[in-house]
Amino acid sequence: RAHLRGEAVTAGSPHETPRYSLVVPVFNEAANIAAFCRAARERLPAGGEVLIAYDFDGDNTLPALAALPESEKPPNLRLVRNDLGRGVRYAIEAGMRSARAPVVVVSMVDLSDDYEKLPEMIARVEHGAAVVCASRYVRGGRQIGGPWFKGFLSRTAGVSLYWLAGVPTHDPTNSFKAYAKRFLDRCPIESRAGFALALELTIKAHFAGERVEEVPATWIDRVAGESRFRLFRWLPEYLRWYLRALLWRVAPRSRHFEGRSS
């Protein structure tokens, strides 16, 4: 098992289990980290921890974060060095593994995600859901900005999986999700790159008989820094899980996943 180290940045009780863990992968996000920290202090529900998951010590997010006064950082902030493999896919998993709370939320540092929906997402997991998806493509949700073609593919994939595969969310590709830690602890992640693990975990939860729910949410494209989303490089991973969902719909005997090995 790869080594993870969780480095405390702001004070919090090491003996008190947080209500939720917010996993935030970063890669050279110096332009966004201060705004994120201010928004986290103002808008995140109380009782959580924030995990900044990074790949390498030279990431410019780290000195920018260190330069902030303590009054501008969210409480219970920890750094998690990702030693599982390079890239956002592994940074997210490193944060998930390091999370101490029974509810794990994945969010981006660029403030594109709708934090007003967090209390409902967390509560739904606390009441038994394995995955709660913030949905742009259900009534009350919307997307503001971003590449047109990327949005078209995401909407088409989500709506078609809802109708053809019975996946109970219109937006399974959105990374902004809340997960039950009990589910994450027993579900291996097979995706090899990008954000496809959000789709993978959603369809695995559904076909394993777990509850998957959605709440309408607004997604806003970043205004600072550079997006690391690589649509055409990661498209095969999304297609892999899209086709897997269709297969499991018609051939239920083939759907399974093994518990995580230590």
Summary of the structure (lengths in Angstrom):
residues: 262
radius of gyration: 17.4
end to end distance: 6.9
largest distance: 55.4
contacts: 842
relative contact order: 0.16
helix: 40%
strand: 18%
